[in-house]
């Protein structure tokens, strides 16, 4: 599964990185973000794009998995 590391990146860049990743891997991707704003924006984008979203909180970041 493709992984996108968007930690330390400000919005809207994590959403753009997610969009590119899903275009290249339409079955799903994992995205790493480290702030609540990026988490909300990426989650909304994934759901609006028709993906099921699973979010797991690690020590200081979130792992967001998008699957069809």
Secondary structure, DSSP 4 states (H G I P E B T S, - for coil): -EEEE-TT--TTHHHHHHHHHHHH-TTEEEEEE-SHHHHHHHHHHHHHTT-EEEEEE-SSSEEEEEE-
